[in-house]
Amino acid sequence: MTAGASYFTYYHKKVEAVFHGTGDIFSSAFTGLMVRGASIEDSVKIAADFTAECIRVTQESTSSNWYGVDFEKAIPMLIDRTRKL
């Protein structure tokens, strides 16, 4: 680490499940937020929260698939969080 550099951490409770595409969900949300001018910290937090919400709504769904998360159901949360930036 260079002099004066800093770092931060952000955690979610571990989910005992496997869903394909969550890395893609996170990286897409993170990149979109950065392009819109959000800070790295805000981008990480919102992207992580959005990914966790995608997993949550997928787990609650009786029609969810093993091969991906129902990200469409979590988009309203993402929109709401990005309005507050």
Helices and strands as residue ranges (DSSP letters): H 22-35, H 40-60, G 71-74, H 75-83
